[in-house]
């Protein structure tokens, strides 16, 4: 009898516990996104859409400078001029984006660009090598420089900052040696090797606005790289390597080959930027685009690509390049001194990095 009573008590207790849990389901802690504050939701949204902030900044800049500079800013010719001014920065920014997505950095992109242009120009104009062969050798020069950087980073395991700081000086010295500190005049290039100036050809699109083949090429290159990053296995490997290289390696990704390929591709794109620079200025100069390297990094950072790797986009880089171009153009039209133009761009860099740090907390 005692055993029967004990079983009865146990069953009654179990039933009471179940009914109690059922009655208190509303008091169970919930961790749904709806419980987060509005600031937390914004943080997650911006983390998932890294291009949103630079796009908003670009729209604010356009609004401010359209008021400050009047109708001059929105003149078709001025808007097309901004596009032409950011073409070189945009192409270099595409190369730099690939590197930074892997949590690296390449300080030598500007030097690779100038070196490639010098090789093209000297071979075609001074040495007499057929322009098609000179062009191909110039592209190969950029590819080789990027490959050398990638081998030092991926195989020798040296820090990207130190490697590219060293190769920046090496490639810069090669520029002076090969060019002999001489500028090839635009008239000589136009006469002997017009192909090198082809990307500078202007296209009238109406209303006084003009575009160059270089700008069109930048947009096509950006679309191609965007497709590769978002729709191919290689693109996924790039993001995975930058986000967590050890986890990527354990998942079967050859991170060494990925890094080498990224640096080599970036070098090739820098060589294309060298071709664009010849079309932009007409001449082949060892002193051309000295600030292009820093401007490219600026465009990438302002465009929302994380310096810690694994997050960013090509579209954001183009928006970042436009922000730099719009701010400099708008401040110039408003009569602001060049000193304060650089001050504003530097401030944007600090704000962009601080924002990136804040957004990274969303994934923690």
Buried (B, 14 or more C-beta within 10 A) or exposed (E): EEEEEEEEEEEEEEEEEEEEEEEEEEEEEEEEEEEEEEEEEBBBEBBEEBBBBBBEBBEEBBEBBBEBBEEBBEBEEBBBBBBBBBBBBBBBBBBBBBBBBBBBBBBBBBBBBBBBBBBBBBBBBBEEBEBEEBBBBBBBBBBBBBBBBBBBBBEEEBEBEEBBBBBBEBBBEBBEEBBEEEBBBBEBBBEBBEBBBBBBEBEEEEEEBBBBBBBBBBBEBBEEBBEBBEEEEBBBBBBBBBBBBEEBBEEEBBBBBBBBBBBBBBBBBBBBBBBBBBBBBBBBBBEBBEEBBBBBBBBBBBBBBBBEBBBBBBBBBBBBBBBBBBBBBBBBBBEBEEEEBEEBBEEBBEBBBEBBEEBBEBEE
